Amino acid sequence: MLNHVTLFASENTMGLSMGLTHDVLKFASDLQERLFGMPIAIKLVTIDGKPTKTFSGLAIIPDCALADITETDLVLLHSVWGDVDTLLDQQEELYPKLRLWHEQGIPIMAAATGAYFLAKAGLLDDRMSTTHWHKQAHFAKSFPKVDVRTDRFITATGELYCSAGLNAAIEIIVYLVSRMSSKKVGEAIEQTFLVDFRRGVTSDMASINHQTYHQDDDILTVQQWLEIHFTEQISVADMAAKVNMTERTFKRRFKDATGETPLGYLQQLRIEQGKEYLKHSDKSAEEIAWAVGYQDPGHFNRLFKRTFGVNVSTWRKQYRNKSRSTQYQSKAIN
């Protein structure tokens, strides 16, 4: 059961980010309490526990200081705006806390530019990530070790979740609440908040990449949904049903919008996630195949080799040898 959520806010937090996520989680808390007799403790925190202001000047009244949070189940980092570089330097106490939570396996979600906090903590080094399209170039320049994916609305690696916009952030919250509270609570959030929020917003969040630079909101909705649900057993019929299309119409529109077939896009997401597991875990090839949604490890290995030119075990060996060499060179320079 989901017992405690920590919402981190700083100066120049986006009011919409803070208000929307807080409303969604309060809704989830009320429903969880009705269904299971247990509300969710939602704590809005700042570094020092003192009030601050949003980017537009609205007052932020925290429940407590960051140091007062001793246990939590889920952490949300709100989107920020303005002079990000100065802001990051002011949040030094946050980064060791983020690293500790990550070591403990606690899911951390960064809404849009909230990804800056994860990157500053070093948690996104050599991991794929995304952020708001307006800040992608600055983000990539500021954190060259991060694999910035301009084509993704959502990235999920090692219980670190990043979104390109607020509707994508709500999609992540739906996924996490469904997993940590109950599927019924997650579905209620989706129907109450996400369905309407998608309309007229998704296209504004589209990145300037060949796969998402299009104005087909229905296809964007499915792409975003796939980026957090690709590990499940999903058919083209399931995708089409999400946007009330026939399979034939859905396949045509998906191909027209993205240049990929629906199953090709799904395969790409799974292979990318498999690569993340190879880099950051000791899971076997079989375990990785199952984790990303393939029942047949051999099929996953063949697809991986077709994509990267070598099989899973060879790629992992080459990557780790390269990483050790880079670390050795870095130490020698220092």
Residue pairs with C-beta under 8 A, 6 or more apart in sequence:
1 32
1 36
1 38
1 180
1 181
2 28
2 32
2 40
2 73
2 74
2 177
2 180
2 181
3 38
3 40
3 41
3 73
4 40
4 41
4 43
4 71
4 72
4 73
4 74
5 25
5 40
5 41
5 42
5 43
5 72
5 73
5 74
5 75
5 76
6 43
6 45
6 69
6 72
6 74
6 75
6 76
7 18
7 21
7 22
7 25
7 42
7 43
7 44
7 45
7 76
7 78
8 45
8 46
8 66
8 75
8 76
8 77
8 78
8 94
8 117
9 18
9 44
9 45
9 46
9 52
9 60
9 62
9 78
10 46
10 47
10 52
10 78
10 80
10 87
10 90
10 91
11 52
11 53
11 87
11 90
12 53
12 54
12 55
12 80
12 81
12 82
12 83
12 87
13 52
13 54
13 55
13 60
13 78
13 79
13 80
14 54
14 55
14 78
14 79
14 80
14 81
14 112
14 113
15 54
15 55
15 56
15 58
16 166
17 78
17 79
17 111
17 112
17 114
17 166
17 169
18 44
18 54
18 60
18 78
20 166
20 170
20 193
21 76
21 78
21 111
21 169
21 170
21 173
22 42
22 44
23 193
24 170
24 173
24 189
24 193
25 40
25 42
25 173
26 42
27 188
27 189
27 192
27 193
28 40
28 177
28 181
28 185
28 188
28 189
29 39
29 40
29 42
30 39
31 184
31 185
31 188
32 38
32 39
32 40
32 181
32 182
32 185
33 39
35 182
35 184
35 185
36 182
40 181
43 63
43 64
43 69
43 72
44 60
44 61
44 62
44 63
45 62
45 63
45 64
45 65
45 66
45 68
45 69
46 52
46 60
46 62
46 65
46 66
47 65
47 66
47 90
47 91
47 93
47 94
48 65
48 66
49 62
49 64
49 65
49 66
49 68
50 62
50 65
51 59
51 60
51 61
51 62
52 60
52 62
53 59
53 60
54 60
55 80
55 81
55 82
66 93
66 94
66 97
67 93
69 97
72 101
72 106
73 106
73 107
73 180
74 106
74 107
74 108
74 109
74 176
74 180
75 98
75 101
75 106
75 107
75 108
75 109
76 108
76 109
76 111
76 114
76 173
77 108
77 109
77 110
77 111
77 114
77 115
77 117
77 118
78 111
78 114
79 111
79 112
79 113
79 114
79 132
79 166
79 169
80 87
80 113
80 114
80 116
81 113
84 113
84 116
84 135
84 138
84 142
85 142
88 116
88 117
88 120
91 117
91 120
94 117
94 121
95 117
95 120
95 121
95 122
96 121
98 108
98 117
98 118
98 121
98 123
99 121
99 122
99 123
101 108
102 108
102 123
102 158
102 159
102 160
105 159
106 159
107 159
107 160
107 161
107 176
107 180
108 118
108 123
108 159
108 160
108 161
109 161
109 162
109 163
109 169
109 172
109 173
109 176
110 116
110 117
110 118
110 131
110 160
110 161
110 162
110 163
111 163
111 166
111 169
112 131
112 132
112 135
112 163
112 164
112 165
112 166
112 169
113 131
113 132
113 135
113 139
114 162
115 124
115 129
115 130
115 131
115 139
115 162
116 131
116 135
116 139
116 142
118 124
118 129
118 160
118 162
119 129
119 139
119 142
119 143
119 146
120 143
123 160
124 143
124 145
124 146
124 160
124 162
125 143
125 145
125 146
126 145
126 146
126 147
126 279
126 280
126 323
127 146
127 147
127 155
127 157
127 158
127 160
127 276
127 279
127 280
128 147
128 148
128 149
128 152
128 155
128 157
128 272
128 276
129 146
129 147
129 148
129 149
129 155
129 157
129 160
129 162
130 136
130 148
130 149
130 150
130 152
130 153
130 154
130 155
130 162
130 163
130 164
130 207
131 139
131 148
131 162
131 164
132 164
132 165
132 205
133 150
133 164
133 165
133 205
133 206
133 207
133 208
136 148
136 150
136 207
139 146
139 148
140 146
140 148
149 155
150 207
150 208
150 209
151 207
151 209
151 210
151 211
151 212
152 164
152 207
152 227
153 163
153 164
153 165
153 168
153 171
153 205
153 207
153 212
153 220
153 223
153 224
153 227
154 161
154 162
154 163
154 164
154 168
154 171
154 172
154 224
154 227
154 228
155 161
155 162
155 227
156 162
156 172
156 227
156 228
156 273
157 273
157 276
157 280
158 276
158 280
158 281
161 172
161 176
161 228
163 169
163 171
163 172
164 205
164 207
165 201
165 202
165 204
165 205
166 197
166 201
166 205
167 194
167 197
167 198
167 201
167 202
167 205
167 224
168 205
168 224
168 227
170 189
170 193
170 194
170 197
171 194
171 224
171 225
171 227
171 228
172 228
173 189
174 186
174 187
174 189
174 190
174 194
175 186
175 228
175 229
177 185
177 186
177 189
178 185
178 186
178 187
179 186
198 217
198 221
199 217
200 217
202 217
202 220
202 221
202 224
203 215
203 217
203 220
206 212
206 213
206 214
206 215
206 220
207 213
210 259
211 223
211 258
211 259
211 260
211 265
212 220
212 223
212 258
214 220
214 257
214 258
216 253
216 256
216 257
218 243
218 245
218 253
219 243
219 253
219 254
219 257
219 258
220 257
221 242
221 243
222 239
222 242
222 243
222 250
222 254
222 262
223 258
223 265
225 242
226 234
226 239
226 265
226 266
226 269
227 269
230 266
230 269
230 270
230 273
230 292
230 293
231 270
231 273
231 291
231 292
231 293
232 293
233 293
234 266
234 293
236 247
236 250
236 251
236 262
236 263
237 247
239 250
239 254
239 262
240 246
240 247
240 249
240 250
240 251
243 250
245 253
250 262
251 261
251 262
254 260
254 261
254 262
254 265
255 261
258 265
260 268
267 303
270 292
270 293
270 294
270 300
271 292
271 303
271 304
271 307
273 291
273 292
274 288
274 289
274 291
274 292
274 300
274 304
274 312
275 304
275 308
275 315
277 283
277 288
277 291
277 292
278 288
278 312
278 315
278 316
278 319
279 316
279 319
281 288
283 291
285 297
285 300
285 301
285 312
285 313
286 297
288 300
288 312
289 295
289 296
289 297
289 299
289 300
289 301
290 297
292 300
294 300
300 312
301 311
301 312
304 311
304 312
304 315
305 311
305 312
308 315
310 318
